[in-house]
Amino acid sequence: MEKEVLCCCHNVTLEDVKEQIILGVDNFEDLQEITKIGTDCPPCKEKNEKLFKILLEEEIKG
């Protein structure tokens, strides 16, 4: 099964983002620092920042 790539510029996958949330990353700026997601492409940043917030909420709700 192919991994869903969210950021082609830095090859960041959906699983990478979920893993970082599980490890305790709770804001998009920290996620960017760790993975470089959305650091080179403003539309990518906007789209993935929204997705990150949704995933973070889901993780918090458990």
ABEGO torsion letter per residue (X at the ends): XBBBBABAAAGBBAAAAAAAAAAGBABAAAAAAAAGBGAABAAAAAAAAAAAAAAAAAAAAX
